[in-house]
Amino acid sequence: MGVQGPGAIVMGKPLLSSIATALVAVAMLTTAPAAAGPPCLGDLNGNGLIGFDDVLMIVAQWGPTEPCPPHAPEDLSFDCAVNFADILVVIANWGVCEPPPFGACCLLDGTCIDTLEVDCQAQSGEFIGAGIFCELGMCEG
């Protein structure tokens, strides 16, 4: 007993419909602007690699997530279920996880904070550079 042919039924839905839905979810996630959250979408265990271990974490939580929202960490497609769409997100991001830029940020009031570039921009700050950290007087004048 297994999935057979394009007319097969998976979790109550036709196989082709399930695959199409999953592909649309991945396309939306991979073309949407980055949002605050985990540094690398799909790195569920936080080891800096997106791979088979992350797929296993999805399989271990397979099924609907309730209550939703909030979404389970394994619900990478934000559809209130841990399913094939989430595995496709992992596959789309497979490999080494590049950390987001972190460094000095000069805020409008002249203070300097070490933060993620995206957080600096959210505070209307000027990101000085990844790996460059605040020093006394860096943002004055």
C-alpha positions in Angstrom: 0.0 0.0 0.0 1.6 3.3 -1.0 1.0 6.4 -3.0 0.3 5.4 -6.6 -0.3 7.5 -9.7 -1.4 11.1 -10.1 -4.9 10.4 -8.9 -3.7 9.0 -5.5 -5.2 10.5 -2.3 -2.9 11.8 0.4 -4.3 12.9 3.8 -7.8 13.2 2.2 -6.6 15.3 -0.8 -5.6 14.4 -4.3 -1.9 14.0 -4.6 -1.4 16.6 -7.4 -3.5 19.1 -5.4 -1.3 18.5 -2.3 1.9 19.0 -4.3 0.6 22.1 -6.1 -0.4 23.7 -2.7 3.0 22.9 -1.3 4.8 24.4 -4.2 2.7 27.6 -4.0 3.6 27.9 -0.3 7.3 27.5 -1.0 7.2 30.0 -3.8 5.5 32.6 -1.6 8.0 32.0 1.2 11.0 32.2 -1.1 9.9 35.4 -2.8 8.5 37.2 0.2 10.7 39.8 2.0 12.6 38.4 4.9 10.9 38.7 8.3 12.3 38.7 11.7 12.6 35.2 13.0 15.1 32.4 12.9 18.3 33.3 11.0 17.8 30.6 8.4 14.3 29.4 7.4 14.4 25.6 7.7 17.2 25.3 10.2 14.9 23.9 12.9 17.7 22.5 15.2 19.8 25.7 14.9 23.0 23.8 13.9 23.8 26.1 10.9 22.9 23.3 8.4 19.6 22.8 6.7 19.3 19.1 6.0 18.0 15.7 6.9 17.9 16.3 10.7 15.5 19.2 10.0 13.3 17.0 7.8 13.2 14.4 10.7 12.0 17.2 13.1 9.1 17.9 10.7 8.2 14.3 10.4 8.2 13.9 14.2 5.5 16.7 14.4 3.5 15.7 11.3 -0.2 16.7 11.3 -2.4 19.7 12.1 -1.2 22.2 14.7 -3.7 23.4 17.3 -4.2 26.0 18.4 -3.1 28.0 15.4 -1.9 30.6 15.5 0.6 30.5 17.1 2.3 28.3 14.5 4.5 25.4 15.6 8.2 25.9 14.8 8.0 23.1 12.3 5.2 24.8 10.4 7.5 26.6 8.1 4.7 27.2 5.5 2.4 28.8 8.1 -0.6 26.8 7.0 -1.4 25.5 10.5 -0.2 22.0 9.7 3.2 20.3 9.7 3.2 18.6 6.3 4.8 18.2 2.9 4.9 21.9 2.3 7.2 22.3 5.3 9.6 19.6 3.9 9.6 21.6 0.6 10.7 24.7 2.5 13.6 22.7 4.0 14.6 21.4 0.6 14.4 24.9 -1.0 16.9 26.1 1.7 19.0 23.0 1.9 22.7 23.4 2.8 24.8 25.7 4.9 22.9 28.4 6.7 24.5 31.8 6.3 24.0 33.9 9.4 22.4 37.4 8.9 24.8 40.4 9.1 25.5 41.5 12.6 27.5 44.5 13.6 27.6 48.2 14.6 24.5 50.4 14.1 24.4 54.1 14.6 21.0 55.3 15.7 19.5 58.7 15.0 20.3 59.9 18.6 24.0 59.2 18.1 24.2 56.0 20.1 25.7 52.9 18.8 24.3 49.4 19.3 25.6 46.0 18.0 22.7 44.3 16.3 21.4 42.6 13.2 21.4 44.7 10.0 17.6 44.2 9.6 17.0 45.4 13.2 19.2 48.4 12.6 17.2 49.3 9.5 13.9 48.9 11.5 15.1 51.5 13.9 16.1 53.9 11.1 19.8 53.4 12.0 22.9 53.3 9.8 24.4 49.8 9.6 28.2 50.3 9.7 29.1 46.7 8.7 29.1 43.0 9.6 31.8 42.2 12.0 32.4 45.8 12.9 31.4 46.5 16.5 30.7 49.7 18.4 33.5 51.7 19.8 33.4 54.8 22.0 32.4 57.9 19.9 31.8 55.8 16.7 28.4 57.4 16.0 29.0 60.9 17.3 29.2 64.0 15.1 
